[in-house]
């Protein structure tokens, strides 16, 4: 039997010293000042449950660091728990901003994500996560508040951003993966470099929220002005789809081209007829 040496200190003495150190650290906690209280309330009112609440000042720094470590370990354990988990029919739901949506079709996300029952997507940069904890950790760090590229249109709280698939490849690929969850005919996912993406957003104090988009080839031999078009489910039946079609024809008019959607068209014949009658009359 080997004697365990503790440098002359008994285990009980070590525990007492540790407890004293923790008590001292917890005494250092300062009460919230009015500015912090207002900031916490404003953060809660703006983001509700979509982001982690502000925790600074609610407890001691020691306890906050303990919580962060436990949170990180729980997220890692949850992520490992999802490995190998399979769901019949693939992805069923996504959380996107303040909306939870049922998916309509499958999308070729990486296998470890496509087998999940629910996917969590950042509404600004479109990165995806396996759990709400991981998403909230990402959102606390994410600096994006609008699509990349150039804002080429703004009217009140509506904007359109032109995004180059070559310059913003990952973002556009993630946009296509998201779109495939709601489009049956979509076949383009990863080869985004030859395309421009026109993303319509609805804007408020928290950022520019994606309403829908359309894409078109940079150099279309047949002058197609729309390759793919989508209005997200939560914004359907509000006129945004026709606005997107309108915008595609206005772009063609600005470029002095006579364009039409790709065949087979993702847009109904009735919608195209209504819009072209307005734009070219």
C-alpha positions as semicolon CSV with decimal commas, in nm:
position;residue;x (nm);y (nm);z (nm)
1;X;0,000;0,000;0,000
2;X;0,136;0,343;-0,100
3;X;0,077;0,645;0,122
4;X;-0,085;0,941;-0,049
5;X;0,096;1,261;0,046
6;X;-0,083;1,594;0,050
7;X;0,208;1,817;0,147
8;X;0,125;1,805;0,517
9;X;-0,239;1,915;0,465
10;X;-0,532;1,684;0,530
11;X;-0,804;1,641;0,262
12;X;-1,051;1,805;0,502
13;X;-0,826;2,108;0,537
14;X;-0,795;2,138;0,157
15;X;-1,174;2,125;0,119
16;X;-1,219;2,394;0,383
17;X;-0,972;2,623;0,205
18;X;-1,144;2,563;-0,128
19;X;-1,483;2,640;0,025
20;X;-1,345;2,962;0,173
21;X;-1,202;3,067;-0,166
22;X;-1,537;3,004;-0,337
23;X;-1,721;3,204;-0,070
24;X;-1,482;3,495;-0,121
25;X;-1,531;3,483;-0,498
26;X;-1,908;3,485;-0,457
27;X;-1,893;3,784;-0,222
28;X;-1,735;3,984;-0,504
29;X;-2,061;3,984;-0,697
30;X;-2,196;4,333;-0,756
31;X;-2,564;4,420;-0,777
32;X;-2,703;4,510;-1,117
33;X;-2,697;4,880;-1,192
34;X;-3,003;5,042;-1,361
35;X;-2,829;5,052;-1,703
36;X;-2,768;4,676;-1,689
37;X;-3,128;4,611;-1,587
38;X;-3,256;4,818;-1,881
39;X;-3,015;4,648;-2,121
40;X;-3,122;4,302;-2,001
41;X;-3,490;4,393;-2,038
42;X;-3,439;4,536;-2,387
43;X;-3,244;4,226;-2,494
44;X;-3,520;3,999;-2,363
45;X;-3,796;4,197;-2,535
46;X;-3,611;4,201;-2,870
47;X;-3,497;3,840;-2,890
48;X;-3,735;3,649;-2,659
49;X;-3,611;3,288;-2,664
50;X;-3,414;3,308;-2,989
51;X;-3,101;3,417;-2,803
52;X;-2,946;3,343;-2,469
53;X;-3,037;3,608;-2,209
54;X;-2,767;3,843;-2,082
55;X;-2,622;3,685;-1,768
56;X;-2,350;3,929;-1,663
57;X;-2,420;4,070;-1,318
58;X;-2,689;3,815;-1,229
59;X;-2,445;3,607;-1,026
60;X;-2,077;3,599;-0,936
61;X;-1,817;3,564;-1,209
62;X;-1,715;3,232;-1,054
63;X;-2,067;3,087;-1,083
64;X;-2,108;3,230;-1,433
65;X;-1,790;3,055;-1,548
66;X;-1,913;2,731;-1,388
67;X;-2,241;2,767;-1,577
68;X;-2,060;2,832;-1,908
69;X;-1,849;2,519;-1,865
70;X;-2,155;2,309;-1,777
71;X;-2,346;2,455;-2,073
72;X;-2,063;2,371;-2,312
73;X;-2,036;2,017;-2,177
74;X;-2,414;1,968;-2,206
75;X;-2,407;2,089;-2,569
76;X;-2,122;1,851;-2,652
77;X;-2,304;1,561;-2,483
78;X;-2,622;1,648;-2,673
79;X;-2,434;1,661;-3,003
80;X;-2,276;1,321;-2,935
81;X;-2,620;1,187;-2,848
82;X;-2,747;1,286;-3,193
83;X;-2,474;1,086;-3,366
84;X;-2,616;0,775;-3,523
85;X;-2,972;0,886;-3,458
86;X;-3,198;0,833;-3,754
87;X;-3,545;0,968;-3,822
88;X;-3,775;0,811;-4,081
89;X;-3,835;1,050;-4,368
90;X;-3,548;1,281;-4,275
91;X;-3,570;1,633;-4,138
92;X;-3,918;1,726;-4,012
93;X;-3,880;2,078;-3,871
94;X;-3,646;2,375;-3,870
95;X;-3,611;2,667;-3,632
96;X;-3,536;2,982;-3,828
97;X;-3,531;3,311;-3,640
98;X;-3,848;3,333;-3,433
99;X;-4,028;3,076;-3,650
100;X;-4,054;2,700;-3,629
101;X;-4,150;2,550;-3,965
102;X;-4,247;2,207;-4,091
103;X;-4,037;2,104;-4,390
104;X;-4,205;1,998;-4,713
105;X;-3,926;1,810;-4,890
106;X;-3,588;1,660;-4,812
107;X;-3,267;1,855;-4,862
108;X;-2,912;1,719;-4,901
109;X;-2,767;1,856;-4,578
110;X;-2,467;1,657;-4,447
111;X;-2,584;1,319;-4,320
112;X;-2,537;1,391;-3,950
113;X;-2,775;1,688;-3,990
114;X;-3,029;1,546;-4,234
115;X;-3,105;1,257;-3,995
116;X;-3,209;1,491;-3,715
117;X;-3,579;1,551;-3,638
118;X;-3,516;1,927;-3,621
119;X;-3,246;2,162;-3,751
120;X;-3,160;2,503;-3,607
121;X;-3,056;2,768;-3,862
122;X;-2,914;3,116;-3,805
123;X;-3,148;3,349;-3,995
124;X;-2,866;3,591;-4,080
125;X;-2,563;3,385;-4,190
126;X;-2,763;3,061;-4,256
127;X;-2,523;2,835;-4,066
128;X;-2,701;2,533;-3,922
129;X;-2,673;2,360;-3,584
130;X;-2,790;2,042;-3,416
131;X;-2,942;2,195;-3,104
132;X;-3,091;2,519;-2,974
133;X;-2,803;2,549;-2,727
134;X;-2,546;2,541;-3,006
135;X;-2,752;2,790;-3,209
136;X;-2,776;3,034;-2,918
137;X;-2,402;3,013;-2,859
138;X;-2,353;3,092;-3,228
139;X;-2,604;3,379;-3,225
140;X;-2,424;3,540;-2,931
141;X;-2,114;3,566;-3,153
142;X;-2,265;3,610;-3,500
143;X;-2,205;3,962;-3,632
144;X;-2,423;3,925;-3,945
145;X;-2,749;4,119;-3,953
146;X;-2,817;4,117;-4,328
147;X;-2,722;3,911;-4,635
148;X;-2,373;3,967;-4,778
149;X;-2,338;4,157;-5,103
150;X;-2,487;4,489;-5,212
151;X;-2,820;4,636;-5,109
152;X;-2,961;4,738;-5,447
153;X;-3,317;4,826;-5,346
154;X;-3,490;4,970;-5,040
155;X;-3,847;5,083;-4,988
156;X;-3,952;5,153;-4,628
157;X;-3,870;4,827;-4,442
158;X;-3,814;4,610;-4,753
159;X;-3,467;4,560;-4,906
160;X;-3,318;4,349;-5,183
161;X;-2,955;4,236;-5,169
162;X;-2,756;4,112;-5,470
163;X;-2,527;3,828;-5,363
164;X;-2,263;3,677;-5,593
165;X;-2,246;3,298;-5,567
166;X;-1,872;3,307;-5,638
167;X;-1,787;3,567;-5,374
168;X;-2,019;3,424;-5,107
169;X;-2,016;3,056;-5,190
170;X;-2,092;2,905;-4,847
171;X;-2,378;3,147;-4,781
172;X;-2,538;3,075;-5,119
173;X;-2,497;2,700;-5,076
174;X;-2,669;2,720;-4,738
175;X;-2,945;2,931;-4,894
176;X;-3,002;2,662;-5,158
177;X;-3,010;2,387;-4,895
178;X;-3,271;2,587;-4,703
179;X;-3,476;2,646;-5,019
180;X;-3,479;2,276;-5,107
181;X;-3,677;2,207;-4,788
182;X;-3,969;2,392;-4,952
183;X;-3,915;2,332;-5,326
184;X;-3,976;2,001;-5,500
185;X;-3,813;2,089;-5,833
186;X;-3,488;2,242;-5,704
187;X;-3,172;2,062;-5,823
188;X;-2,900;2,326;-5,768
189;X;-2,735;2,302;-5,426
190;X;-2,359;2,338;-5,439
191;X;-2,269;2,470;-5,787
192;X;-2,359;2,829;-5,703
193;X;-2,067;3,020;-5,856
194;X;-2,234;3,090;-6,197
195;X;-2,538;3,249;-6,028
196;X;-2,647;3,576;-5,873
197;X;-2,892;3,562;-5,584
198;X;-3,142;3,841;-5,515
199;X;-3,255;3,817;-5,153
200;X;-3,556;4,014;-5,029
201;X;-3,564;4,105;-4,660
202;X;-3,808;4,258;-4,415
203;X;-3,616;4,487;-4,180
204;X;-3,655;4,589;-3,816
205;X;-3,428;4,694;-3,530
206;X;-3,286;4,342;-3,490
207;X;-3,176;4,302;-3,853
208;X;-3,285;4,211;-4,206
209;X;-3,502;3,899;-4,204
210;X;-3,511;3,687;-4,521
211;X;-3,852;3,686;-4,690
212;X;-3,753;3,502;-5,008
213;X;-3,519;3,515;-5,303
214;X;-3,469;3,437;-5,668
215;X;-3,153;3,340;-5,851
216;X;-3,042;3,379;-6,211
217;X;-2,740;3,284;-6,419
218;X;-2,480;3,556;-6,469
219;X;-2,447;3,467;-6,836
220;X;-2,760;3,299;-6,964
221;X;-2,751;3,217;-7,335
222;X;-3,131;3,228;-7,350
223;X;-3,161;3,537;-7,126
224;X;-3,343;3,355;-6,849
225;X;-3,416;3,605;-6,574
226;X;-3,513;3,352;-6,303
227;X;-3,355;3,014;-6,233
228;X;-3,514;2,951;-5,894
229;X;-3,757;3,148;-5,678
230;X;-3,883;3,097;-5,324
231;X;-4,094;3,278;-5,068
232;X;-4,048;3,132;-4,721
233;X;-4,369;2,979;-4,578
234;X;-4,416;3,237;-4,302
235;X;-4,424;3,516;-4,563
236;X;-4,650;3,350;-4,822
237;X;-4,981;3,509;-4,929
238;X;-4,851;3,856;-4,850
239;X;-4,758;3,962;-5,202
240;X;-4,385;3,903;-5,168
241;X;-4,377;3,638;-5,441
242;X;-4,515;3,880;-5,699
243;X;-4,272;4,145;-5,576
244;X;-3,983;3,907;-5,644
245;X;-4,113;3,829;-5,995
246;X;-4,169;4,201;-6,054
247;X;-3,814;4,272;-5,949
248;X;-3,670;4,007;-6,182
249;X;-3,839;4,168;-6,483
250;X;-3,737;4,517;-6,375
251;X;-3,376;4,394;-6,369
252;X;-3,417;4,263;-6,723
253;X;-3,565;4,595;-6,828
254;X;-3,272;4,783;-6,669
255;X;-3,028;4,554;-6,851
256;X;-3,225;4,611;-7,175
257;X;-3,290;4,240;-7,213
258;X;-3,607;4,047;-7,285
259;X;-3,599;3,771;-7,026
260;X;-3,818;3,486;-6,908
261;X;-3,797;3,220;-6,636
262;X;-3,618;2,893;-6,703
263;X;-3,824;2,607;-6,845
264;X;-3,985;2,428;-6,672
265;X;-4,067;2,748;-6,488
266;X;-4,084;2,756;-6,108
267;X;-4,338;3,037;-6,149
268;X;-4,699;2,981;-6,246
269;X;-4,803;3,103;-6,593
270;X;-5,072;3,323;-6,435
271;X;-4,822;3,502;-6,210
272;X;-4,581;3,567;-6,497
273;X;-4,861;3,699;-6,719
274;X;-4,984;3,936;-6,447
275;X;-4,635;4,072;-6,378
276;X;-4,517;4,108;-6,737
277;X;-4,837;4,295;-6,816
278;X;-4,752;4,549;-6,545
279;X;-4,378;4,580;-6,612
280;X;-4,382;4,611;-6,990
281;X;-4,708;4,799;-7,039
